[in-house]
Amino acid sequence: MNVTITPAKLTGAVTPPPSKSQAHRVLIAAALADGESVISNVAYSQDIEATMDCLENLGAEFVREGSAVTVRGMGANAMSPLRRLAYPRLDCGESGSTLRFLIPVALAVRGGGIFSGRGRLMERPQKPYFDLFDEKGVFHEQKDGVLTVTGMLTPGMYRLPGNVSSQFVTGLLYALPLLDGDSEIILTSPLESWAYVDMTLDVLKAFGVQAKWENTSTLFIPGGQIYRPCDMAIEADWSQAAFWYAAQALGNPVTVAGMNQRSIQGDREFLEWVRMVKNEPMNGGFTVTTPIWGTPLGEAAPASQSRGCAVSIDASQNPDLVPPLAVMGALMNGMLNIENAARLRIKESDRLASVTAVLTALGASVMECPDSLTVCGKDRLAGGVKVDGFNDHRIAMMAAIAATRCDKPVTITGAQCVAKSYPDFWAEYGRLGGKIQKTN
C-alpha cells in the first residue's frame, strides 16, 4: 500500500497504542505462570501477534475478549498436547523481541525450538547467544533463514556484551529462574538500553520472580522459581507517543493523552529531548554545545544569527527514538548531532541509512556517519517526492510527520508496514486532519 499525504496541520487529541515493549514482557511472564492471568489493554500489532503465536506453540493458551487477554500459563497447562510435541516451530514474524526473548525460554521449557522469521529478522545478529551456547554445549544451527537450537540450559555464569542489544539480557532473565540452580548474567561491556532491562525486572517482580543487580555489571537470578499469575494493564507506548510529540513540536496542535508520566519506559525521555531541541528547561542529562536559538521549531530565526552546531544527543539508551528525533532536527533552527546510534543499523532497516535517505529526499540536510547522524535544520522541507518506507514502521511514521511541514505532497511506499507496531496509525493520522490517499 502507498499513502500520499497532502501537507496539512494535524489537530486534536490522540492516545498512543499500548506499549509493545511492555506487552511482550507481560505476555511471556503470564505464559510461564502456573495459573490464569488477565492482561488488559493489549494492542494486536504484528509483533505482539507473533509473540502470542509462539507462546501458544510452546504450550500456553490465550482467550481474547476485545483488548483483554486471559492467559493460561504453561505451568497450569503441563498436559497440553503442544507440550508433548518435539521441538516447536516458532514463526517470529519480523519481531526481534519475540526471537531473542524466546530462544532461551524455548530451551528452558521445551529443550529447544525451530525459529523462523521474515524481512531482515533472521539476518539480525545472534552471536551473543551463540557464544554462550558453544560454551554451554547447546546445539545451534542457522541455515536458509531458519534457526534451530536444542539442548538444556544449565545454571551458572552467563557472560554477555551489553552494547549489542538488551534483548539478550531479557531473554535470559525469563529463562534462568526456571533452572534448578542459581545463575548470574555478567555484562562484559556497558549496557545500552538499560531501561528495557529495568522494565523486564519490573514485570518479573509482578509475577513473583526475583532477579536483582549485584552491581552495575552483574545480575543475580535465583533458580527454582515459579511464575505466579498476575492481572495487569498495559500502559500507553512512549516510543509511539514520540511521533505525536514530534508533530506537536513542529507546530501541529496535537494533544497526546493517556501517558503515564512516571512510566518505567525509558522512551519517555523523548520529552526531555523535545525540551532540549526547543531550548526549554530540562531535567538534565544532555549536552548543549552552543545555545540553541530561542525561536520555536519551524519559525525562522533572525537573519543575523548563523546556523551552527547546537545540540548533541546520545541515543545509545533510546535508539527507537531516533526517527522522530531526526525529523525534529530537520526543522529546528540549528544543527542536531545524534550520537552513539550504531545499533540502528540492525533494526527492521538500516535506520541510519533509511532516516538519511527519506529526510534527504524530502529536502532535509542530513549527514550519515558510521554511528551517528548530523541534521542541519531548515524552515520547511520541499516534499513533492515518493519515498520508500523501507518496510520499517518507524521510518514510515517519520515520513508522515515530516510531510506536515513539506511544501508539496509526499508519497510513502509500503506504508502498510506501520502494522508491525501501530496498526491504527493511518486511521489516527486521518482523524487528526491529515490529508491522505491510499493506493495499491
PADO-466289 format. One line per 10 residues: number of its first residue (from 1); their letters; for each residue x, y, z of N, C-alpha, C. Coordinates in steps of 0.2 Angstrom, whole numbers. Example, Ala and Ser with C-alpha at 12.3 -4.5 7.8 and 13.67 -1.06 7.14 Angstrom:
! residues 2
1> as> 66 -28 39 62 -22 39 66 -16 39 | 64 -11 35 68 -5 36 64 0 39
! end
This chain:
! residues 440
1> mnvtitpakl> 4 -6 0 0 0 0 4 6 0 | 3 11 -4 6 18 -4 1 23 -1 | 4 28 2 0 33 5 3 40 3 | -2 44 0 0 50 -2 -3 55 2 | 2 60 5 0 65 10 0 72 7 | -5 75 7 -5 82 5 -4 86 12 | 1 90 12 3 93 18 -3 97 22 | -4 96 28 -9 99 32 -7 99 39 | -9 103 43 -8 103 50 -12 97 54 | -10 94 59 -13 89 62 -16 93 69
11> tgavtpppsk> -22 91 70 -26 95 76 -30 90 80 | -30 90 87 -34 86 91 -30 82 96 | -34 78 99 -31 73 104 -30 66 102 | -24 63 104 -23 56 102 -20 53 108 | -22 46 109 -19 42 114 -15 37 110 | -9 36 111 -5 31 108 -7 24 110 | -5 19 106 -7 12 107 -4 10 113 | -6 4 116 -2 1 122 5 -1 120 | 9 -1 125 16 -2 124 18 -9 122 | 21 -9 116 23 -16 113 28 -19 117
21> sqahrvliaa> 33 -15 120 38 -17 124 36 -21 130 | 31 -17 134 28 -20 140 24 -26 138 | 20 -26 133 16 -31 132 20 -38 130 | 25 -37 126 29 -43 125 31 -46 132 | 34 -42 136 36 -45 143 31 -48 147 | 25 -44 148 20 -46 152 17 -53 149 | 16 -53 143 13 -59 140 17 -65 141 | 24 -64 140 28 -70 141 28 -72 148 | 28 -68 153 28 -69 160 22 -73 162 | 16 -71 159 10 -74 160 9 -81 157
31> aladgesvis> 13 -82 151 13 -88 148 17 -93 152 | 22 -91 156 26 -95 160 23 -97 167 | 17 -94 169 15 -94 175 11 -101 176 | 9 -102 183 6 -108 185 -2 -107 185 | -4 -102 183 -12 -101 183 -14 -96 178 | -20 -93 179 -23 -89 174 -21 -81 176 | -19 -78 171 -18 -70 171 -23 -67 166 | -25 -61 168 -29 -57 163 -25 -51 162 | -23 -50 156 -19 -44 153 -24 -40 149 | -25 -34 151 -29 -29 148 -26 -24 144
41> nvaysqdiea> -29 -21 140 -26 -15 135 -21 -18 131 | -22 -23 128 -17 -26 123 -19 -24 116 | -14 -22 112 -15 -20 105 -12 -25 101 | -16 -28 96 -13 -34 92 -9 -32 86 | -4 -29 87 1 -27 82 4 -34 79 | 7 -33 74 10 -39 71 15 -42 75 | 19 -38 79 24 -41 83 21 -44 89 | 16 -42 92 13 -45 98 9 -51 96 | 6 -51 90 3 -57 87 8 -63 86 | 14 -61 84 20 -66 83 22 -69 90
51> tmdclenlga> 22 -65 95 24 -67 102 19 -72 105 | 12 -70 104 7 -74 106 7 -81 103 | 8 -81 96 8 -87 92 13 -92 94 | 19 -89 96 25 -93 98 23 -96 105 | 21 -92 109 19 -94 116 14 -100 116 | 9 -99 111 4 -104 111 8 -111 108 | 12 -110 104 16 -116 101 20 -119 107 | 22 -115 112 26 -118 117 22 -121 123 | 15 -120 122 10 -123 127 6 -119 131 | 6 -112 130 1 -108 134 -5 -107 130
61> efvregsavt> -10 -105 133 -17 -104 130 -19 -96 131 | -22 -94 126 -24 -87 126 -32 -86 124 | -36 -83 128 -43 -81 126 -43 -74 125 | -45 -71 120 -46 -64 119 -53 -62 119 | -54 -56 123 -60 -53 123 -59 -46 122 | -60 -43 116 -58 -37 114 -50 -36 116 | -49 -30 119 -42 -29 121 -39 -33 127 | -43 -37 130 -41 -41 136 -39 -48 134 | -34 -51 137 -32 -57 135 -32 -61 142 | -35 -67 142 -34 -72 148 -29 -77 146
71> vrgmganams> -24 -77 150 -18 -81 148 -18 -87 153 | -18 -93 150 -17 -99 154 -10 -101 153 | -6 -101 159 1 -102 158 3 -109 157 | 9 -110 155 12 -117 154 12 -121 160 | 13 -117 166 14 -121 172 7 -124 174 | 1 -121 172 -5 -124 173 -8 -128 167 | -3 -129 163 -6 -132 156 0 -137 154 | 2 -141 159 8 -145 158 6 -151 153 | 0 -153 153 -3 -159 149 -5 -157 142 | -4 -150 140 -6 -148 133 -3 -153 128
81> plrrlayprl> -7 -155 123 -3 -158 118 3 -155 115 | 2 -148 114 8 -144 112 14 -146 116 | 14 -147 122 20 -148 126 23 -155 125 | 19 -159 122 22 -166 121 25 -166 114 | 24 -161 109 27 -162 103 35 -161 103 | 38 -163 98 45 -162 98 46 -154 96 | 52 -152 96 54 -145 96 49 -141 92 | 46 -136 95 41 -132 92 44 -128 86 | 40 -126 81 41 -122 76 39 -115 78 | 43 -110 78 41 -103 81 42 -98 76
91> dcgesgstlr> 37 -96 73 37 -90 67 37 -84 71 | 43 -80 71 43 -74 75 41 -68 70 | 39 -69 64 37 -63 60 43 -59 59 | 43 -52 60 48 -48 60 50 -45 67 | 48 -49 72 49 -46 79 56 -48 82 | 61 -44 82 67 -46 86 66 -47 93 | 61 -44 96 60 -45 103 57 -52 104 | 53 -55 100 50 -61 100 55 -66 99 | 60 -66 94 65 -70 93 70 -71 99 | 73 -65 101 78 -65 106 75 -67 113
101> flipvalavr> 69 -65 115 66 -66 121 65 -74 122 | 63 -77 116 60 -84 117 65 -89 115 | 71 -87 113 76 -93 112 78 -96 118 | 80 -92 123 81 -96 130 75 -99 133 | 69 -96 132 63 -98 135 62 -105 132 | 62 -106 125 61 -112 122 66 -118 125 | 72 -116 126 77 -121 129 75 -123 136 | 73 -118 140 71 -119 147 65 -124 147 | 60 -123 143 54 -126 144 53 -132 139 | 56 -132 134 55 -137 129 61 -141 126
111> gggifsgrgr> 67 -138 129 73 -141 126 75 -139 119 | 72 -133 117 74 -131 111 68 -129 106 | 70 -126 100 64 -124 96 67 -123 89 | 63 -122 84 65 -121 77 62 -114 75 | 66 -109 74 64 -102 74 65 -99 67 | 59 -96 64 60 -93 58 57 -86 58 | 58 -82 53 55 -75 53 55 -72 46 | 53 -66 45 53 -63 39 57 -56 39 | 57 -53 33 61 -47 32 68 -48 34 | 71 -44 38 78 -44 40 79 -48 46
121> lmerpqkpyf> 74 -51 49 74 -53 56 80 -58 57 | 80 -63 52 85 -69 53 92 -66 51 | 93 -60 49 99 -58 47 102 -54 54 | 98 -52 58 100 -49 64 104 -53 69 | 109 -50 72 115 -54 75 112 -58 81 | 114 -64 82 113 -68 87 119 -71 91 | 125 -68 89 131 -70 91 132 -71 99 | 129 -66 102 130 -66 110 127 -73 112 | 121 -75 110 118 -82 112 123 -87 109 | 125 -87 103 129 -92 100 135 -94 104
131> dlfdekgvfh> 138 -88 106 144 -89 110 143 -93 117 | 137 -91 120 135 -94 126 134 -101 125 | 130 -103 119 128 -110 118 134 -114 117 | 139 -111 113 145 -115 112 149 -117 119 | 148 -112 123 151 -113 130 147 -118 134 | 141 -118 133 136 -122 137 134 -129 134 | 137 -130 128 135 -136 125 128 -137 122 | 125 -131 120 119 -131 117 120 -130 109 | 116 -135 106 117 -135 98 113 -129 95 | 116 -126 90 113 -121 86 115 -121 79
141> eqkdgvltvt> 110 -120 75 112 -121 68 107 -116 64 | 110 -111 60 106 -107 56 107 -108 49 | 102 -110 45 103 -112 38 96 -110 35 | 97 -107 29 91 -105 25 86 -101 28 | 88 -96 33 83 -92 36 80 -96 42 | 82 -101 44 79 -105 50 85 -106 55 | 83 -105 61 87 -106 67 85 -112 71 | 89 -117 72 87 -122 76 92 -122 82 | 89 -123 88 93 -123 94 90 -129 98 | 94 -133 101 92 -139 105 97 -140 111
151> gmltpgmyrl> 94 -142 116 99 -144 122 95 -141 128 | 99 -141 134 96 -139 140 101 -133 143 | 98 -128 145 102 -123 149 104 -125 156 | 109 -124 158 111 -126 165 113 -120 169 | 112 -120 176 113 -114 180 121 -112 180 | 122 -106 181 129 -104 181 130 -97 179 | 136 -95 176 138 -89 174 136 -88 166 | 133 -82 165 132 -81 158 134 -74 156 | 140 -74 152 143 -68 150 140 -65 144 | 138 -59 144 135 -56 138 138 -49 137
161> pgnvssqfvt> 139 -47 130 141 -40 129 134 -35 130 | 135 -30 133 129 -25 134 128 -20 129 | 132 -20 124 132 -15 119 129 -18 112 | 126 -24 112 123 -26 106 116 -25 106 | 113 -28 111 106 -27 112 104 -30 119 | 100 -26 123 97 -28 129 93 -34 129 | 90 -35 123 86 -41 122 89 -48 124 | 95 -48 123 98 -55 125 98 -55 133 | 99 -50 136 98 -50 144 91 -52 146 | 86 -49 143 79 -50 144 78 -57 143
171> gllyalplld> 80 -60 137 78 -67 136 81 -72 141 | 87 -71 144 90 -75 149 86 -74 156 | 84 -67 157 81 -66 163 74 -70 164 | 71 -71 158 65 -75 158 66 -83 160 | 72 -85 157 73 -92 157 77 -95 163 | 82 -91 165 86 -93 171 82 -95 177 | 77 -91 179 74 -93 185 71 -99 185 | 70 -102 180 66 -109 179 71 -115 180 | 78 -113 180 83 -118 181 83 -120 188 | 87 -126 190 87 -129 196 92 -126 201
181> gdseiiltsp> 96 -121 198 101 -118 202 102 -111 201 | 106 -107 205 107 -100 204 111 -98 198 | 110 -93 195 114 -90 189 115 -83 190 | 120 -81 186 122 -74 185 123 -72 178 | 121 -66 176 122 -63 170 127 -58 171 | 133 -58 168 138 -54 169 140 -50 162 | 139 -44 162 140 -39 156 147 -38 155 | 150 -39 149 157 -38 148 158 -31 145 | 153 -28 143 153 -21 141 147 -17 144 | 148 -10 144 142 -6 147 136 -8 143
191> leswayvdmt> 130 -8 147 124 -10 145 120 -4 142 | 118 -5 136 114 0 132 107 -2 133 | 102 3 132 95 2 133 94 -1 140 | 97 2 145 96 0 152 89 0 154 | 85 5 152 78 5 154 74 -1 152 | 76 -4 147 72 -10 144 73 -16 149 | 79 -17 152 81 -22 157 77 -20 163 | 77 -14 165 73 -12 171 65 -14 170 | 63 -13 164 56 -15 163 55 -22 164 | 60 -26 161 59 -33 162 59 -35 170
201> ldvlkafgvq> 64 -32 173 64 -34 181 58 -32 184 | 55 -26 182 48 -24 185 43 -29 183 | 42 -32 177 37 -37 176 39 -43 179 | 45 -46 180 46 -52 183 44 -51 191 | 45 -46 194 43 -45 201 36 -45 201 | 32 -42 197 25 -43 197 22 -50 197 | 26 -54 193 24 -61 193 28 -66 198 | 31 -63 203 33 -67 208 40 -69 207 | 44 -67 202 51 -69 201 56 -64 203 | 61 -67 206 66 -62 209 72 -62 204
211> akwentstlf> 75 -56 203 82 -55 200 84 -48 202 | 90 -48 203 92 -41 205 100 -40 203 | 101 -33 203 108 -31 201 112 -32 207 | 118 -35 207 123 -35 212 127 -29 212 | 129 -27 206 132 -21 204 130 -19 197 | 134 -14 194 132 -12 188 133 -16 182 | 137 -22 183 138 -27 178 136 -34 179 | 132 -35 185 131 -42 187 123 -42 189 | 120 -47 186 113 -48 188 113 -55 192 | 110 -56 197 109 -62 201 102 -65 200
221> ipggqiyrpc> 102 -71 198 95 -74 197 95 -81 201 | 91 -81 206 90 -87 210 86 -92 205 | 88 -99 206 85 -104 202 79 -107 206 | 75 -111 203 70 -115 206 64 -111 207 | 63 -105 203 57 -101 204 51 -103 200 | 45 -100 203 39 -102 199 36 -95 198 | 34 -94 191 30 -88 189 23 -89 192 | 21 -84 196 14 -83 198 9 -79 194 | 3 -81 193 -1 -77 189 -2 -70 192 | -4 -65 187 -4 -58 189 -9 -55 184
231> dmaieadwsq> -13 -51 186 -18 -47 181 -14 -40 181 | -13 -38 174 -10 -32 173 -13 -28 167 | -13 -22 167 -15 -17 161 -9 -15 158 | -9 -15 151 -3 -12 148 -4 -5 147 | 1 -1 148 1 6 148 3 9 141 | 1 15 139 2 18 133 10 18 131 | 11 18 125 18 17 122 22 23 121 | 27 25 125 31 31 124 34 31 117 | 37 25 115 40 26 108 36 28 103 | 29 26 103 24 28 98 22 35 99
241> aafwyaaqal> 21 37 106 20 44 108 25 49 105 | 31 47 104 36 51 102 35 54 95 | 31 51 91 30 54 84 25 59 85 | 20 58 89 15 64 90 18 70 94 | 22 68 99 26 74 102 30 78 97 | 33 74 92 37 77 87 33 82 82 | 27 79 81 22 83 77 20 89 80 | 19 89 87 17 94 91 23 99 91 | 29 97 92 35 102 91 36 105 85 | 33 102 79 34 105 73 28 110 71
251> gnpvtvagmn> 24 111 76 19 116 75 12 114 74 | 11 107 75 4 104 74 1 104 81 | -5 107 82 -8 107 89 -11 101 91 | -7 96 92 -9 89 94 -8 88 101 | -13 86 105 -13 84 112 -12 77 113 | -6 74 116 -5 67 117 -8 66 124 | -13 61 124 -17 59 130 -15 52 132 | -16 51 139 -16 44 141 -9 42 143 | -4 46 144 3 44 145 4 44 153 | 8 39 155 10 38 162 16 42 163
261> qrsiqgdref> 16 48 166 22 52 166 27 49 171 | 25 44 175 30 41 179 32 34 177 | 31 33 170 32 26 167 39 24 168 | 40 17 169 47 14 169 50 14 162 | 45 15 156 48 15 150 53 20 148 | 59 18 146 64 23 145 63 28 140 | 58 26 135 57 31 130 53 37 131 | 51 38 138 48 44 140 53 50 140 | 59 48 139 65 53 139 64 57 133 | 60 55 128 59 60 122 56 67 124
271> lewvrmvkne> 52 67 129 50 74 131 56 78 133 | 61 75 136 67 79 138 71 81 131 | 71 77 126 74 78 120 70 84 117 | 64 84 117 60 89 114 62 96 117 | 62 96 124 64 102 128 71 104 126 | 75 100 125 82 101 123 82 105 116 | 79 102 111 79 105 105 76 111 104 | 71 113 109 67 119 109 70 124 114 | 75 122 117 79 126 122 74 128 128 | 71 123 130 66 124 136 70 121 142
281> pmnggftvtt> 68 123 148 71 120 154 70 112 154 | 76 109 156 76 102 156 78 99 162 | 77 92 163 78 89 169 86 86 170 | 89 88 164 97 86 165 98 80 160 | 105 79 159 107 73 156 109 74 148 | 109 80 146 111 81 139 116 86 138 | 119 87 132 125 91 130 122 96 126 | 123 103 127 121 108 123 128 111 121 | 130 111 115 137 113 114 137 121 112 | 131 123 110 130 130 108 123 132 110
291> piwgtplgea> 121 137 113 114 138 115 110 139 109 | 105 135 109 100 135 103 96 141 102 | 94 143 96 90 149 96 84 148 99 | 81 154 102 75 154 106 69 153 102 | 69 153 95 63 153 92 60 146 91 | 54 145 91 51 138 91 53 135 85 | 52 128 85 54 124 79 49 127 73 | 52 127 67 48 129 61 48 136 60 | 49 141 65 49 148 64 56 150 62 | 57 155 57 63 157 55 67 161 61
301> apasqsrgca> 73 159 61 77 163 66 79 170 63 | 81 175 67 83 181 64 89 180 59 | 89 184 54 94 183 49 101 184 52 | 102 188 57 108 190 60 112 184 63 | 108 179 65 110 173 68 112 167 63 | 118 165 64 121 160 59 119 153 62 | 119 148 57 117 141 59 124 138 62 | 124 135 67 130 132 70 128 126 74 | 133 122 76 131 116 80 128 118 86 | 122 115 88 118 117 93 117 112 99
311> vsidasqnpd> 115 106 96 113 101 101 116 94 99 | 119 91 104 121 84 104 117 79 108 | 114 74 106 110 69 110 113 62 109 | 114 59 115 117 52 115 111 47 114 | 110 43 109 104 39 108 106 32 110 | 111 31 113 113 24 115 107 20 119 | 104 24 124 99 21 128 92 21 125 | 91 25 120 84 25 117 84 25 109 | 87 20 106 88 20 99 82 21 95 | 76 18 98 70 18 94 67 26 93
321> lvpplavmga> 70 30 97 68 37 97 71 41 91 | 76 38 88 80 42 83 76 45 77 | 71 41 74 67 43 68 63 50 70 | 59 50 76 55 56 77 60 61 79 | 66 60 83 71 65 84 74 68 78 | 75 64 73 78 66 67 74 71 63 | 67 70 63 63 74 59 62 81 63 | 62 81 70 63 87 73 69 91 71 | 75 87 71 81 91 69 81 94 62 | 77 90 58 77 93 51 73 100 50
331> lmngmlnien> 69 101 55 66 108 55 67 112 61 | 73 111 64 75 115 70 79 121 67 | 80 126 72 84 132 70 91 130 72 | 95 126 69 102 125 71 104 118 68 | 108 115 72 111 108 70 110 103 75 | 108 97 74 107 92 79 112 86 77 | 116 84 82 120 78 82 117 73 86 | 116 67 82 113 61 86 119 56 86 | 121 54 92 127 51 93 126 44 96 | 131 39 95 131 33 98 125 29 96
341> aarlrikesd> 124 29 89 117 26 86 119 20 82 | 125 17 82 127 11 78 122 6 78 | 118 4 83 114 -1 84 108 -1 79 | 107 6 77 101 7 72 102 3 65 | 108 1 64 109 -2 58 107 -9 57 | 105 -12 63 102 -19 63 95 -19 66 | 91 -14 64 84 -14 65 80 -17 59 | 74 -15 59 70 -18 53 73 -15 46 | 76 -9 46 80 -7 41 87 -5 44 | 91 -3 40 97 1 42 95 8 44
351> rlasvtavlt> 93 9 50 89 16 51 94 22 50 | 100 21 51 104 27 50 104 29 42 | 104 23 38 104 24 31 97 26 29 | 92 23 31 85 25 29 82 31 32 | 84 33 38 82 40 40 86 45 35 | 92 44 34 95 49 29 92 49 22 | 91 43 20 88 43 13 81 47 13 | 77 45 17 70 48 17 70 56 18 | 74 58 24 74 65 25 77 69 20 | 83 66 17 86 69 11 82 70 5
361> algasvmecp> 78 65 4 73 65 -2 68 71 -1 | 66 72 5 61 77 7 64 84 7 | 70 84 6 73 91 6 77 93 12 | 78 88 17 82 90 23 90 89 22 | 94 92 26 101 91 26 103 87 31 | 105 81 29 107 75 34 114 72 32 | 118 72 36 125 68 35 125 62 39 | 126 56 36 126 50 39 134 48 41 | 135 46 47 142 43 49 141 36 51 | 146 33 52 146 26 54 141 24 60
371> dsltvcgkdr> 141 29 65 137 28 71 133 34 73 | 132 39 69 129 45 70 126 48 64 | 122 53 66 118 57 61 119 65 63 | 121 69 58 121 76 59 115 79 55 | 111 83 58 105 85 54 105 93 55 | 105 96 49 105 104 49 98 106 47 | 95 110 52 88 112 52 87 117 46 | 81 116 44 78 121 39 71 123 41 | 69 129 38 62 131 40 57 127 37 | 57 124 31 52 119 29 56 114 24
381> laggvkvdgf> 53 109 22 55 104 18 51 105 11 | 54 103 6 51 104 -1 46 98 -2 | 47 92 -1 42 87 -2 42 86 -10 | 36 84 -12 35 83 -19 38 77 -22 | 39 72 -18 43 66 -20 39 60 -17 | 42 54 -20 40 47 -17 46 45 -13 | 44 42 -7 49 40 -3 48 33 -1 | 53 29 0 52 22 2 51 21 10 | 46 17 12 45 16 19 50 11 22 | 54 8 17 59 3 19 57 -3 23
391> ndhriammaa> 50 -4 23 47 -10 27 49 -9 34 | 49 -3 36 51 -1 43 46 4 46 | 42 1 51 36 5 54 38 12 56 | 44 13 59 46 19 62 48 24 56 | 51 22 51 53 26 45 47 29 42 | 42 24 41 35 27 38 32 32 42 | 32 31 48 29 36 53 33 42 53 | 39 42 53 44 48 52 42 52 46 | 41 49 41 40 52 34 33 56 35 | 28 52 38 21 55 39 22 62 43
401> iaatrcdkpv> 26 62 48 26 68 52 30 73 48 | 35 71 45 39 76 41 34 79 36 | 29 76 33 25 78 27 21 84 30 | 20 85 36 15 90 39 19 97 38 | 26 97 37 29 103 36 33 103 29 | 30 100 24 33 100 17 28 105 13 | 31 107 8 28 112 3 23 108 -2 | 25 102 -4 22 98 -9 20 91 -6 | 15 88 -9 13 81 -7 19 76 -7 | 18 71 -2 23 66 -1 20 59 -2
411> titgaqcvak> 23 55 -6 20 48 -6 25 43 -3 | 22 39 2 26 34 5 24 27 3 | 29 24 0 28 17 -2 28 12 3 | 25 6 3 25 1 8 22 4 15 | 18 8 14 15 11 21 12 7 25 | 10 1 23 7 -4 27 11 -7 33 | 18 -5 32 22 -8 37 21 -5 44 | 17 0 45 16 3 52 12 -3 56 | 9 -7 53 5 -13 56 10 -17 61 | 16 -16 60 21 -20 64 20 -18 71
421> sypdfwaeyg> 19 -11 73 18 -9 79 12 -5 81 | 9 -2 75 4 3 76 -1 3 71 | -5 -3 71 -10 -4 66 -15 2 64 | -16 6 69 -21 11 68 -18 18 66 | -11 18 65 -8 24 64 -11 28 58 | -13 26 52 -15 30 47 -22 32 48 | -26 28 52 -33 30 54 -33 36 59 | -28 36 63 -27 41 68 -25 47 65 | -20 46 60 -17 52 56 -23 56 52 | -27 52 49 -33 55 46 -38 58 50
431> rlggkiqktn> -39 55 56 -44 58 61 -41 65 63 | -35 65 64 -32 72 66 -31 77 61 | -34 76 55 -34 80 50 -29 79 44 | -25 74 45 -20 73 39 -24 71 33 | -22 74 28 -25 73 21 -21 67 17 | -24 61 18 -20 55 15 -25 52 10 | -21 49 5 -25 45 0 -21 38 -1 | -24 33 0 -21 26 0 -22 23 -7 | -17 20 -10 -17 17 -16 -13 10 -16 | -15 5 -20 -11 -1 -20 -5 0 -24
! end
